[in-house]
């Protein structure tokens, strides 16, 4: 999953821009809204958390689990 694409912003955008995009999309897709979609809402929330926590780097998406394991050792 590309977190930036999910939020509709350019890759490497600031956390503030990600926050604004998240708020806009979460209001639209929130399950309590008439046209809400819980699956989209969950995906948007996960993408925002990845960017907010700094785990949404493109290299992390492209690595296999073995590569990630090897990076630690």
Secondary structure in CASP SS format (residue, H / E / C, confidence):
PFRMAT SS
TARGET T0000
AUTHOR 0000-0000-0000
METHOD secondary structure of the structure
MODEL  1
X C 1.00
X C 1.00
X H 1.00
X H 1.00
X H 1.00
X H 1.00
X H 1.00
X C 1.00
X C 1.00
X C 1.00
X C 1.00
X C 1.00
X C 1.00
X C 1.00
X H 1.00
X H 1.00
X H 1.00
X H 1.00
X H 1.00
X H 1.00
X H 1.00
X H 1.00
X H 1.00
X H 1.00
X H 1.00
X H 1.00
X H 1.00
X H 1.00
X H 1.00
X C 1.00
X C 1.00
X C 1.00
X C 1.00
X C 1.00
X C 1.00
X C 1.00
X C 1.00
X H 1.00
X H 1.00
X H 1.00
X H 1.00
X H 1.00
X H 1.00
X H 1.00
X H 1.00
X H 1.00
X H 1.00
X H 1.00
X H 1.00
X H 1.00
X H 1.00
X H 1.00
X C 1.00
X C 1.00
X C 1.00
X C 1.00
X C 1.00
X H 1.00
X H 1.00
X H 1.00
X H 1.00
X H 1.00
X C 1.00
X C 1.00
X H 1.00
X H 1.00
X H 1.00
X H 1.00
X H 1.00
X H 1.00
X H 1.00
X H 1.00
X C 1.00
END
